Each structure stands twice: as C-alpha cells, then as structure tokens.
Amino acid sequence: MHLGIITFQSANNYGAFLQAYSLLRKLNSFENVDADIIDYICSPIENHYKASSLFSGNENIIKKCIKFVLRMPSIIRQQKVFSVCREKNLRIKYRRIERKDLFGIENDYDMFIVGSDQVWNNELINGDLTFFLDFVSENKKKSSYAISMGNESMNSFSEEQVKFISEFNHICVRERALVQLLSQQIDENKLICCIDPVFLTPQDDWRIFSKSPSHKKYVLIFVMGTGNYVGKMVEFGLNLAKKNHLEPLFLSDQDRWYKFRNILHLKGVSPEQFVGLIDNADYVVTNSFHGTCLSIIMHTPFYVETAIKRSGRVIDILSRFNLQNRTLSDGVLDADNTGEIVWNEIDGLIRNEVDYAEKYLNRIVFENKYNGGAEET
C-alpha cells in the first residue's frame, strides 16, 4: 500500500518537522505499507520562514532593514540545519511540487493522509484547499490524522472546506474542541480525536534520534513568536534557574540575540539537538505546544505559558495528562503548588492514547488495503 502524507514538511519549525517524522515513521512500521511525504509547497507557510518575511508588518523601512541585518545569519543557519535533517530523516516524493501539479498524482497513491499540525488553520494556510484534499477525486482515498486548526474559537471553515471535509473517508483531529466544532456541520460518527504524532515515537527511540548537548545543569527557555508575554515568561525561567543554581539557555524560533542579552542564546540548533536539549534539561520553560509534548515524553519537568494566541491546543494536551498545574499566565504560576510530576501515571495515560491512535491508523490503512489497495499495486 502506497500512502502519501500532506503536511507542513517544509517549515523550519521543530514541531512541524518532528510530527511529520514521527507519523511517517509509524506508518512505515506497518507491514506492506510504503509511505512518503509529498513535498507540496504552501506559499503562506513557505514565505513565513523566508528572510523576506522580515519586511512585512507596519514598521518603517529603516527598522525592517535593521531587523533583516540582525536576523539574517540565524535564518540561514536554521535553513541549513533543517535542510540537512529533512534529507536524512524524511522520505520525500515529488519535491517542490506546485498546486497545479497535484491533480496528476492521485493514481500514484492508494491513500492520502493529511496532517498532523495546524494544517486546517486558515490564518496559516490562507484557505489553501490542498490540505482538504480537494485534488483527490476518490473519497475512499481521503483520510486525516490529528489535524489541528490552532484555536477553534478564533477560526471557522468555509462552506467549501466543510464540503471537502465531509468527503473524507476518515476524519481524525487533534483537539477535542475541534470535534465539537465539526460535529455541528458533519456527522459526529465520522469524527475521531487522536494524540499528536510525536507521541507515536517512544521515549527510547527519540533518544536514539536525538543529539545530547554539551551543556549540563540548565533550564531551557524555548520561545515561539514574539508576544507581549515573552519578557515575563523569560523572567520566570531566569528566576527558576537562579533558585535551582542552573544555567539559563535561550532558544527561539525567531532568534533575536539582541534581546535578553544576559542569557546564552543557542543558535543553529537542529531537530536532533532540540530533542536532546529537552531530554537533558532540568526544566523547560516554553510557550510551545510541541515543546510541551516533548517535555512530557522525555520526562522533563516543565512550565508552559498559556497567555498565548493559540492556547487551546496547549490546554487540551495538559488536560489529557492531568498537568494543568504546569501552566503560566503572563509568567505567573496558575497554581500555588505545582508538586512533582508522577511520570509512571503519565506514561500510563500516554500508552492509552497511543494504543487508541494505533488502532485508528491500523483500521484506516488495512480497511483501504482490503478494499482494493496494496493487493492491486
């Protein structure tokens, strides 16, 4: 059976890469399954990671030029390490395929799986119907896995998008709130909610994938974006490091070495190094969904900022594992006493979620197989 995955494979973003890697790895672990990632380029996602994106916004041209000069070296480094990692770890087909060419590849696959990540977030994809598999004519070939739209309260689907979603043979989303939203327009019996694909790779296998850092005894402060809360979140991380006699390390998807200059900034960090940094940290302080997920998987104590634009996905994952007391709001702990994390209990909950997800993936793969998939190819 030949499966094609449509996702955010080209984003120079740790979560985007790790979820794609883990889903691809899991699907290829099934007997007689041959899965690859279709290297479709979504222009809004692609442009977000280009240096030219620094010239967007309302700042005057002088500030934009200064920002370009300051950040250009880190963008080049990130592009290089992600390119090397993708080449090494992702099986990719139809490199740099454009939308007009997608309609000619349907017969090359027995099934298409769209997801995971925020591929139904219209703010990110600008309504791109590729992520709704509009180029696939046979409904039985359309499935999804753990799709997110970022924050359900801030987004909505067009009538055309709902039409294409309803044609999916199997619809799997990541957040329970998205099930509730879609059930208002689509048969609820077609909807299922599964864990993010990074959980499908066990802790030991992530350690094999990762690269251990040279740093010892540290707090990793991992920041996504540039919200107003960032300063308070970083201050919490600095205080946590000082209290526990640890070194604070700063990592950002938009590295700004000229900010927080009193912290050691990590630059040119590959996805393998990213996993190693989380695994070996004494604490992680982050506003990142996947930074939170990897901290849970690797048993690293963490605190996550929830005063963010797309907080629903973080709140959902914390509630699944009874970890609501690890939240920050504007850099302040929401709970008086966070207590210790009982990792044995968390692992049991992870196993239940992974078992459920694997049953779903097995069902959609082998149901398709025995209805005319791999046996005919």
C-alpha positions in Angstrom: 0.0 0.0 0.0 1.4 3.4 -1.0 0.4 6.3 1.3 1.0 10.0 0.6 1.3 12.4 3.5 0.4 16.1 3.1 1.6 18.3 6.0 3.9 21.2 6.9 7.1 19.4 5.9 9.0 22.4 4.6 8.6 24.6 7.7 11.8 25.3 9.6 10.0 24.6 12.8 10.8 22.0 15.3 7.3 20.8 15.9 6.4 20.7 12.2 9.4 18.5 11.5 9.1 16.2 14.5 5.4 15.5 13.9 6.0 14.7 10.2 9.0 12.5 11.1 7.0 10.5 13.7 3.9 10.0 11.6 5.9 8.9 8.6 7.9 6.5 10.9 4.8 5.0 12.4 3.1 4.4 9.1 6.2 2.7 7.6 6.3 0.4 10.5 3.1 -1.3 9.3 3.5 -4.4 7.2 3.4 -3.9 3.4 3.0 -0.1 3.9 5.1 2.3 1.8 4.6 5.9 3.0 6.2 9.1 1.9 5.7 12.8 2.3 4.5 14.8 -0.7 6.7 17.9 -0.8 3.9 20.3 -1.5 4.9 23.9 -1.0 2.2 26.0 0.6 3.2 29.6 -0.2 2.0 31.3 3.1 3.9 28.7 5.2 7.0 28.9 2.9 7.0 32.7 2.9 6.8 32.8 6.7 10.3 31.3 7.0 11.9 33.3 4.3 14.2 36.2 5.1 11.9 38.4 3.0 9.2 38.0 5.7 11.2 40.4 7.8 10.0 43.2 5.6 6.3 42.5 6.4 4.4 44.4 9.1 3.9 48.1 9.8 7.4 49.1 11.0 9.2 51.7 9.0 11.7 50.6 6.3 14.7 51.5 8.5 13.6 49.2 11.3 12.9 46.5 8.8 16.3 46.8 7.3 18.0 46.6 10.8 15.9 43.6 11.6 16.9 41.9 8.4 20.6 42.5 9.0 20.4 41.3 12.6 18.3 38.1 12.0 19.6 37.1 8.5 22.5 34.9 9.9 20.2 32.9 12.2 17.7 32.3 9.4 20.5 31.0 7.1 21.7 28.7 9.9 18.2 27.4 10.5 17.5 26.7 6.9 20.8 24.7 6.6 20.3 22.5 9.7 16.6 21.8 8.8 17.5 21.0 5.2 20.2 18.5 6.3 17.8 16.9 8.8 15.0 16.6 6.3 17.3 15.0 3.7 18.5 12.5 6.3 15.2 11.6 8.0 12.2 12.2 5.8 11.3 10.1 2.8 10.0 12.8 0.4 8.4 12.4 -3.0 7.5 14.9 -5.7 9.9 17.6 -4.4 8.8 21.1 -4.6 5.5 20.1 -6.2 3.2 23.0 -7.1 -0.6 23.0 -6.6 -1.3 22.8 -10.4 0.6 19.5 -10.5 -1.1 17.9 -7.6 -4.1 16.8 -9.7 -1.9 14.5 -11.7 -0.6 12.3 -8.8 -3.8 10.7 -7.5 -3.3 7.4 -9.2 0.2 7.1 -7.7 -1.2 6.5 -4.2 -3.7 4.1 -2.6 -4.5 6.7 0.1 -3.7 10.2 1.2 -3.3 11.3 4.8 -3.4 15.0 5.7 -1.9 16.1 9.0 -0.9 16.5 11.6 -0.1 20.1 12.8 -2.2 23.2 12.2 -3.0 22.3 8.5 -6.6 23.5 8.9 -5.7 26.8 10.4 -6.8 29.3 7.8 -4.7 32.0 9.3 -1.6 30.0 8.4 -2.7 28.4 5.1 -4.8 31.3 3.8 -7.6 28.9 2.8 -5.4 26.6 0.7 -7.7 23.7 -0.3 -4.8 21.3 -0.8 -5.0 20.5 3.0 -8.6 19.5 2.4 -7.5 17.1 -0.3 -9.6 18.8 -3.0 -7.3 17.3 -5.6 -8.3 13.8 -4.7 -11.5 12.6 -6.5 -11.9 9.2 -4.8 -13.4 9.8 -1.3 -12.1 6.4 0.0 -8.6 7.7 -0.5 -9.1 10.7 1.8 -8.1 10.4 5.5 -6.6 12.6 8.1 -4.6 12.2 11.3 -4.6 14.5 14.4 -5.3 17.7 12.4 -5.4 21.0 14.3 -6.7 24.4 13.5 -4.8 26.1 16.3 -7.6 27.7 18.2 -11.1 26.7 17.4 -12.7 29.8 18.9 -10.7 32.1 16.5 -11.3 30.2 13.3 -14.0 28.8 11.1 -14.4 26.8 7.9 -15.8 28.0 4.7 -18.7 26.1 3.1 -16.4 24.7 0.5 -13.9 23.5 3.1 -16.8 21.8 5.1 -17.8 20.1 1.9 -14.4 18.6 1.3 -14.0 17.6 5.0 -17.3 15.7 4.8 -16.0 13.7 1.9 -13.1 12.3 3.9 -13.4 8.5 4.5 -11.9 9.0 8.0 -11.6 12.3 9.9 -9.2 12.4 12.8 -8.4 15.7 14.6 -6.1 16.5 17.5 -8.1 18.7 19.8 -11.4 17.7 21.4 -12.8 21.2 20.8 -12.4 20.7 17.1 -14.6 17.6 17.3 -17.3 19.7 18.9 -16.9 22.4 16.2 -17.1 20.0 13.3 -19.9 17.9 14.8 -22.2 21.0 14.2 -21.7 20.5 10.4 -20.5 16.9 9.9 -21.8 13.5 11.1 -20.2 13.1 14.5 -19.8 9.4 13.9 -17.2 10.2 11.3 -15.0 12.2 13.8 -12.3 10.8 16.0 -9.7 12.6 18.2 -6.2 11.3 18.5 -2.9 12.4 20.1 -0.2 14.3 18.3 2.0 12.0 16.2 5.2 12.9 18.3 3.7 10.6 21.0 3.7 7.7 18.5 7.5 7.5 18.8 8.6 6.1 22.2 11.0 7.9 24.5 13.9 5.5 23.9 13.5 6.0 20.1 13.6 9.7 20.5 16.8 9.3 22.4 18.3 7.4 19.6 17.2 10.2 17.2 18.5 13.0 19.4 21.9 14.5 20.0 22.9 15.3 23.5 24.1 18.8 24.3 27.4 19.8 25.8 25.6 21.9 28.4 24.9 20.4 31.8 22.5 21.5 34.6 20.4 24.1 32.8 16.9 25.5 32.3 15.9 25.6 28.6 13.8 28.6 27.8 12.2 27.9 24.4 10.2 30.7 22.9 7.9 30.7 19.9 6.9 34.0 18.4 7.1 37.5 19.9 4.0 38.1 22.1 3.9 40.7 24.9 4.1 38.0 27.5 7.6 36.7 26.4 9.5 39.0 28.7 7.6 37.8 31.8 7.9 34.2 30.7 11.7 34.6 30.3 11.9 36.3 33.7 10.2 33.2 35.2 12.7 31.0 33.6 15.6 33.1 34.9 14.3 33.0 38.4 13.8 29.3 38.2 17.4 28.8 37.1 18.7 31.1 39.8 16.6 29.4 42.5 18.0 25.9 41.5 21.6 27.0 40.7 21.2 26.2 37.0 22.3 27.8 33.8 19.6 29.5 31.7 19.7 28.7 28.0 17.6 30.6 25.5 16.3 29.1 22.2 13.8 30.8 19.9 12.2 30.1 16.5 13.0 33.8 15.7 16.4 34.1 17.3 16.9 37.7 18.5 20.4 37.7 20.1 20.0 41.4 20.7 17.2 40.7 23.2 17.7 39.1 26.5 21.4 39.5 26.1 22.1 38.3 29.6 21.2 34.7 28.6 23.2 32.4 26.4 21.4 32.1 23.1 21.5 28.8 21.3 21.9 29.1 17.5 21.7 26.8 14.5 20.0 24.1 16.6 18.9 21.0 14.6 15.8 19.0 15.3 18.0 16.2 16.7 19.7 18.7 19.0 16.4 20.2 20.0 15.1 16.8 21.3 18.4 16.3 23.1 18.2 19.8 24.8 14.7 19.0 26.1 15.7 15.5 27.2 18.8 16.7 29.2 17.3 19.9 30.7 16.5 20.1 34.4 13.5 22.2 33.5 11.8 23.5 30.3 10.0 26.8 30.2 8.1 27.3 27.0 5.0 28.6 25.2 5.4 25.9 22.5 2.8 23.1 22.0 5.4 20.6 20.7 8.0 21.8 23.3 5.4 20.8 25.9 4.7 17.4 24.2 8.4 16.5 24.0 8.9 17.5 27.7 6.1 15.1 28.6 7.5 12.3 26.5 11.1 12.8 27.8 10.0 13.2 31.5 11.4 16.7 31.8 9.7 19.0 34.4 8.3 21.9 32.5 6.2 25.1 32.7 4.2 26.3 29.8 2.9 29.8 29.1 -0.9 29.8 28.2 -1.5 33.6 27.7 -0.9 33.0 24.0 -2.9 33.4 20.8 -3.4 29.7 20.2 -3.8 28.4 23.7 -6.5 25.8 23.1 -4.1 23.1 21.8 -1.7 23.5 24.9 -4.6 23.4 27.3 -6.0 20.3 25.6 -2.8 18.4 25.9 -2.3 19.4 29.5 -5.8 18.3 30.4 -5.3 14.9 28.7 -2.5 14.1 31.2 -3.8 16.0 34.3 -0.9 18.5 34.1 -2.9 21.7 34.3 -0.8 22.8 37.3 2.2 23.3 35.0 0.7 26.4 33.4 1.9 30.0 33.5 -0.1 33.1 32.7 2.0 36.1 31.8 4.9 34.4 33.5 3.0 33.7 36.8 2.2 30.2 38.0 -1.6 29.5 38.0 -1.2 27.0 40.9 0.1 27.7 44.4 1.9 24.3 44.5 2.8 22.5 41.3 4.1 19.4 43.1 6.1 16.6 41.5 5.0 15.0 38.2 4.3 11.3 38.7 5.8 10.1 35.5 4.5 6.5 35.9 1.0 7.8 35.9 1.7 10.0 32.8 3.2 7.0 31.0 0.0 5.0 31.6 -2.1 7.8 30.1 0.3 8.1 27.1 0.0 4.3 26.4 -3.7 4.5 26.4 -3.6 7.4 23.9 -1.1 5.7 21.7 -3.0 2.4 21.7 -6.1 4.3 20.6 -4.2 6.1 17.8 -2.5 3.0 16.6 -5.9 1.2 16.3 -7.2 4.1 14.3 -4.2 4.1 11.9 -4.4 0.3 11.5 -8.1 0.5 10.7 -7.8 3.1 8.0 -4.7 1.5 6.4 -6.0 -2.0 6.3 -9.6 -1.2 5.6 -8.3 0.5 2.5 -5.9 -2.4 1.7 -8.7 -5.0 1.6 -10.9 -2.7 -0.5 -8.5 -2.5 -3.4 -5.3 -1.0 -2.1 -2.0 -2.7 -1.9 -3.1 -6.0 -3.3 -3.7 -4.4 -6.7 -0.5 -2.3 -6.8 
